[in-house]
């Protein structure tokens, strides 16, 4: 019973975290600083998630080198060629090749 | 899934673009699914091994955020109290508050039903795909449908992959490291935005803070790093003016 109470309550809290700003900011004009922060949030959140994924890969097979190199190669190819598909393929090939060599 | 989207900005939007916008969002989500589906299966496998398979799987519908689900299942399996589970999930999902704060601007003027549904579907990948659509500009309605298309495909894939994990266990070789596909995809989203100095500063500070904050419990480092990065970017922006 406690399991279900915990799961349902955790679900309610998760939903409130998603919904509260949407409801509150629909009634009041959002402050100017929030509009400025909005332009930065996407890239920062993505960069943080990438860094967290890399930090979490420490201790994996082949260590941190394959994922770190894969991120670097993906970034470099994206910067130079502006093709997400090409960048992803280059990153994955790097990840698997280095993983096989170092794993 | 059908829903009514009424918005002040969408009065000029025309219906024929609706399906294309929805399909465009769904298509934009597909590359991310290659990394998300194995993660969903891991959640299913974990739920199966926890001795409470259905409750574990239902976290996908109720909590709908992978890392928070894994933490909740692990804690419940270990006999943690209701309070600890709820607090942990809340801490891990704090970043959703920030995402919702940003998307609230885009959803202002939409119907309550739309906002209730859109907020429920909000999680990292739907934020990524949704923001890409909103940043392109144009009439509001197709952009909302772009978000909805990506978010619905993600929700469906997440529930199905967790169910598959529950049913058949881990069949994807761990050596493929498919979980890295999502970070690699995010890199392709970040790079085109690095043309602005304030974005570069914000991202760099966010990365350093995320690595430093990875030692913090309950994934609190994630939300802290995002706040630190955004603050640094805004400071850089202010100085440049």
Contacts between the chains, C-beta under 8 A, distances in Angstrom:
chain1	res1	chain2	res2	distance
A	2	B	81	7.9
A	2	B	82	5.8
A	3	B	52	5.5
A	3	B	55	5.0
A	3	B	76	5.4
A	4	B	55	6.1
A	5	B	82	5.4
A	6	B	72	7.1
A	6	B	76	6.1
A	6	B	82	4.4
A	6	B	85	4.2
A	6	B	86	6.5
A	7	B	55	5.5
A	7	B	58	6.2
A	7	B	59	5.7
A	7	B	62	5.8
A	7	B	63	7.3
A	7	B	72	6.8
A	7	B	76	7.6
A	7	B	85	8.0
A	8	B	62	6.3
A	9	B	82	6.4
A	9	B	85	7.9
A	9	B	86	4.9
A	10	B	59	7.4
A	10	B	62	7.0
A	10	B	63	5.3
A	10	B	68	7.4
A	10	B	72	5.5
A	10	B	85	5.8
A	10	B	86	5.1
A	10	B	89	4.0
A	10	B	90	7.7
A	11	B	59	7.4
A	11	B	61	7.7
A	11	B	62	2.9
A	11	B	63	5.1
A	11	B	64	7.8
A	13	B	86	5.7
A	13	B	89	6.3
A	13	B	90	4.9
A	13	B	93	7.6
A	14	B	62	7.5
A	14	B	63	4.9
A	14	B	64	6.8
A	14	B	65	6.3
A	14	B	68	6.7
A	14	B	89	6.1
A	14	B	90	7.5
A	14	B	93	5.0
A	14	B	96	7.1
A	15	B	119	7.2
A	15	B	120	6.2
A	17	B	90	6.9
A	17	B	93	5.3
A	17	B	94	6.9
A	17	B	96	4.8
A	17	B	97	4.9
A	17	B	100	7.1
A	18	B	96	5.1
A	18	B	97	7.8
A	18	B	99	7.8
A	18	B	100	5.1
A	18	B	119	4.2
A	18	B	120	6.6
A	18	B	122	4.8
A	19	B	100	7.1
A	19	B	115	7.5
A	19	B	116	7.0
A	19	B	119	4.3
A	19	B	120	7.7
A	20	B	97	7.1
A	20	B	100	7.2
A	21	B	97	6.1
A	21	B	100	4.1
A	21	B	101	4.1
A	21	B	104	5.0
A	22	B	100	5.3
A	22	B	103	7.0
A	22	B	104	4.6
A	22	B	107	5.9
A	22	B	115	5.1
A	22	B	118	7.5
A	22	B	119	4.9
A	23	B	115	7.1
A	24	B	104	7.6
A	25	B	101	6.7
A	25	B	104	3.8
A	25	B	105	7.0
A	25	B	108	7.0
A	26	B	104	6.5
A	26	B	107	7.1
A	26	B	108	5.3
A	26	B	109	7.7
A	26	B	115	6.9
A	30	B	101	7.9
A	30	B	104	6.8
A	30	B	105	5.7
A	33	B	234	6.9
A	34	B	101	6.4
A	34	B	102	7.8
A	34	B	105	7.7
A	35	B	105	6.7
A	36	B	234	5.7
A	36	B	237	6.5
A	37	B	102	7.5
A	37	B	230	5.0
A	37	B	234	6.2
A	38	B	101	7.7
A	38	B	102	4.3
A	38	B	105	6.2
A	39	B	199	7.9
A	40	B	198	6.8
A	40	B	199	6.3
A	40	B	202	4.7
A	40	B	229	7.2
A	40	B	230	4.8
A	40	B	233	4.2
A	40	B	234	6.8
A	41	B	98	6.0
A	41	B	99	7.3
A	41	B	102	5.0
A	41	B	226	7.1
A	41	B	230	5.9
A	42	B	102	7.6
A	42	B	127	7.5
A	42	B	128	7.6
A	42	B	131	4.7
A	42	B	135	7.6
A	42	B	189	7.7
A	42	B	193	7.4
A	43	B	189	7.8
A	43	B	190	5.2
A	43	B	193	4.6
A	43	B	194	7.6
A	43	B	199	5.1
A	43	B	202	6.7
A	43	B	203	5.3
A	44	B	202	4.8
A	44	B	203	5.8
A	44	B	206	4.3
A	44	B	226	5.6
A	44	B	229	3.7
A	44	B	230	5.3
A	44	B	233	6.7
A	45	B	95	6.7
A	45	B	98	7.2
A	45	B	99	7.2
A	45	B	124	7.5
A	45	B	127	7.3
A	45	B	206	7.8
A	45	B	226	5.3
A	46	B	128	6.8
A	46	B	186	4.2
A	46	B	187	7.9
A	46	B	189	5.6
A	46	B	190	5.0
A	47	B	186	7.8
A	47	B	190	5.7
A	47	B	203	4.0
A	47	B	204	7.9
A	47	B	206	4.8
A	47	B	207	5.2
A	47	B	210	7.7
A	47	B	229	6.9
A	48	B	206	4.6
A	48	B	207	6.9
A	48	B	209	7.5
A	48	B	210	4.4
A	48	B	222	6.1
A	48	B	225	4.5
A	48	B	226	5.3
A	48	B	229	6.5
A	49	B	124	6.4
A	49	B	182	7.7
A	49	B	183	6.6
A	49	B	186	5.9
A	49	B	222	7.5
A	50	B	183	4.4
A	50	B	186	5.2
A	50	B	187	6.1
A	50	B	190	7.4
A	50	B	207	7.5
A	51	B	206	7.2
A	51	B	207	4.3
A	51	B	210	3.8
A	51	B	211	5.5
A	51	B	225	7.4
A	52	B	210	5.2
A	52	B	214	6.5
A	52	B	219	7.9
A	52	B	221	7.4
A	52	B	222	5.9
A	52	B	225	7.9
A	53	B	179	7.5
A	53	B	180	6.8
A	53	B	182	7.3
A	53	B	183	4.1
A	54	B	183	7.1
A	54	B	211	7.9
A	55	B	210	6.9
A	55	B	211	5.4
A	55	B	214	4.1
A	56	B	214	7.5
A	57	B	180	7.5
A	60	B	177	7.7
A	61	B	175	6.9
A	66	B	177	7.6
A	67	B	177	7.2
A	67	B	180	5.4
A	67	B	183	7.5
A	70	B	180	6.4
A	70	B	184	6.1
A	71	B	183	6.6
A	71	B	184	6.6
A	71	B	187	5.6
A	74	B	184	4.8
A	74	B	187	4.6
A	74	B	188	6.4
A	75	B	187	5.1
A	75	B	190	7.8
A	75	B	191	5.6
A	78	B	187	6.6
A	78	B	188	4.9
A	78	B	191	4.1
A	78	B	192	7.4
A	79	B	191	5.3
A	79	B	194	7.8
A	82	B	192	7.0
A	84	B	31	7.5
A	84	B	185	7.6
A	84	B	188	4.0
A	84	B	189	8.0
A	87	B	184	7.8
A	87	B	187	7.3
A	87	B	188	5.0
A	87	B	191	7.8
A	88	B	31	6.8
A	88	B	181	7.5
A	88	B	184	5.8
A	88	B	185	6.5
A	88	B	188	6.3
A	91	B	184	4.3
A	91	B	187	7.2
A	92	B	181	7.1
A	92	B	184	6.8
A	95	B	177	6.0
A	95	B	180	5.8
A	95	B	184	7.6
A	96	B	176	7.3
A	96	B	177	7.8
A	99	B	175	6.9
A	99	B	177	6.4
A	103	B	175	7.0
